[in-house]
């Protein structure tokens, strides 16, 4: 039977369909998303180096660094006066919004030092009166519920100024996506990014964090803010910007990420959580990259499976290499335009098509022999 007759054509069609189906099945297994995540990390690095997306320098981080911890005589649970002063000074500069990632006190410490509660309440009130202000609820790792917050602070803030600061992580522990709502037993509660984005922009959507968007972040040490004698100069850094307050230490609350956008640190595989929040908020305000629809993925797998129809093995391999390059360029262009195109399944399908054509060639040689 010749390859060009009806039976041969039907077998080829069945083979192409089987290869595409096998690639689609692999894409649905945990291996598919893992491969796509690895490719996505590489795509972000390439875009960051060669085609970064511009974004306004509108987010400033006030960081608790080792120098700040050494300079404040009290332990962190007793930083009421320091944090209150910092919030009041930031608010006086008229920022666009303020986000506090540091945990709120669980109880009163007036018995230890009179005036601590009032100092922190004064700072919270100043931040709340300035405009959008969101404070994070600490989550107890044992009970997975929000830790208690001293009642007067809750009364001043109200539910609309509270959020959950948890950050989503993929199966490998790396953060690539952000959510506006954190799932809870009662349905869901706004995240820090979700609460701030909706207060600032109204309409927001979650999705992939765009690591190619905007410049690396700078930070003002909390110690510098507390020691400042000339708030006019420092105030220009905060005015009309979004100010996020959190830890910027080289240890502690750090998150694995594809790219660390902390401008004060060397390149490393993790980042302070406040920087992840900042880039997530920047992405939410600019519009998060969308995932390509399922029909496009099916069409892509079907198209690359057609490589099996190339008869000669050297041409099959050459075609597959060209297809790999074209897919990578298409994925980069789509991601730069705001659409994530998963191509791991297509790569697996290409490999299967090449192996199938090689197997057919080997069987033909054995048949002739």
Secondary structure by P-SEA (a helix, b strand, c coil): cccccaaaaaaaaaaaaaaaaaaaaaaacaaaaaaaaaaaaaaaaaaaccbbbbbccccccccccaaaaaacccccccaaaaaaaaaaaaaaacccbbbbccccccccccccccaaaaaaaaaaaaaaaacbbbbbbbbcccccccccccaaaaaaaccccbbbcbbbbccccccccccccccccccccccaaaaaaaaccccccccccccccccbbbbbbaaaaaacccaaaaaaacccbbbbbcccccccccccccccccccccccccccaaaaaaaaaaaaaacccccccaaaaaaaaaaaacccccccaaaaaaaaaaaaaaaaaaaaaaaaacbbbbcaaaaaaaaaaaaaaaaaaaaaaaaac
